Structures are given as C-alpha cells and as structure tokens.
Amino acid sequence: MKKFVLFLIKCGCVFALIYASFITSFIVLSSNKSLEHSYLASDFEKLNRLSETSSPRIVFIGGSNLAFGLHSSLIKDSLNIEPVNMGIHAGIGLNYMLKEVTPYLTEKDILVIVPEYEQFSKKVYYGEEALSDLLIMKKEWKKLILQLNWFTYPRNLFSVLISDLIHDITHKEMHETYDRTKFNKYGDYIGHWMFNHHAILSETISASLCSKVVEDIRQNIIQIKDKGITVYLFPPPRAIVKKIIF
C-alpha cells in the first residue's frame, strides 16, 4: 500500500513538473510576441504619460468604461489641468490599478476612481485573465506567479498561441478588435468615434459585493489621501451602454 501511495506521489510530481514546464514555455513564447497592436499594451503609453506629466494632474483609473467613455481634451479645457486616462480593461482589477498609479501620484494631484460594479467582487478586484496577460507583457514575473490561476489560464494562453501560429503560417494580417494605436495622447480610445451608435440596455450584474474588497479599497483611498491627493469615487454609467454599428 505504501509503495502504491509513493508511486502516485511520484507520478503527481512528474505530471506537475511537465505541466509547469509547458506553461512556462507558453508564457515565454507569449512574452516575446509583437505588442504593436495589443490593446492591453496601451498600458505602457499610459504609464509613460503618468510619469512624464507634471503635477497637478487629474488621473482616472477604471476599466473600459473610461477607455471608451472619456473625452480628456474637454476635461483639460474645462478644468485647465492635465488629464491622464489610465482606463483599459476591468479584468486588470482595481487592486492592480491602484497599486500601479499610487507611486506616481503627488500632492495636488486628483485621482478619480470609476470602477465597474464588478470591481467590488473578489474575483474581478484581484484581476482576471487580462491581468495575467498584462503581467506577461510587462514581464512582471513575481506578480504573475502570485496572481496566475495555473489551472484555468493556460487554456486561454494556448488558444492565443495557436492563433498566433496560424497567423505566422498564413501571413495574414491579424489585429485585435481594439487596437493599441487607436488611443490618443491622453489615454482615450478613439477608434470607435467615427462609427454611429445606438443605445441598448445593459446586462444584469451577477457579481456579489465582498466586504473585504470594500475595506481594502477604503484603506487604499485613505493612504492616497494622506499624501495630499484629492480622491473621488464615481459609479460608472450603467443604465445605458452604447453599441457600435459597423
């Protein structure tokens, strides 16, 4: 019986080693691909603007509701302050968003947090697949190891790599639905501005509020305000969303 248990343990260790090796190989391959048109890779430009723009600034963090919903030049003209739109994707998670911008914020800055309602759930707040993708792009390996869901993410990574392989073989031009190059200098996505729109009802929110997440957000805001930074927390537009007509 002991020999059989030992055999199972050895098999499990071998399987885990092979599995980890495959995932590591996929991650290395993924981190070396071109990011020229990657929507998530817009974080590089946004972070550069945040680091290079002098205070006072008004910095927006949130998901795609900000990426697609802000007109920063109007904000600049109205308030006479430099805007930085850090909004990209809700799946990055508000936890990472806050930690990413906080070191760059200084006294007299204004931080506007516009989180999707799902950000108050544990699942989205701490980041989903989009965060794993972004960490690979930025080669933040330590954070990736701690954040990565090793059981579900590899399936998504494998499908992306297969798509890239098909693209390399066929040499067909393939871009993401949303393109990194369609962000303006403020961080607003403007690739959809030329299309007609009509209003549709939003989907029902299924995520449940987590008290631990709410408390974590509150503590983050307190620490940021202690640096002399003004913080506003706004709800995202939810009753109506816009559908693009191509």
ABEGO torsion letter per residue (X at the ends): XAAAAAAAAAAAAAAAAAAAAAAAAAAAAAAABBAAABAAAAAAAAAAAAAABBOBBBBBBEBAAAAAABBAAAAAAAAGBBBBBABABAAAEAAAAAAAAAAABBBGBBBBBBBBAAAABAAAAAEBAAAAAAAAAAGBAAAAAAABBAAAAAAAAAAAAAAAAAAAAAGBBBBBABBAAABBAAGBBAAAAABBBBBBBBBBBABBBBAAAAAAAAAAAAAAAAAGBBBBBBBBBAABBBBBBX
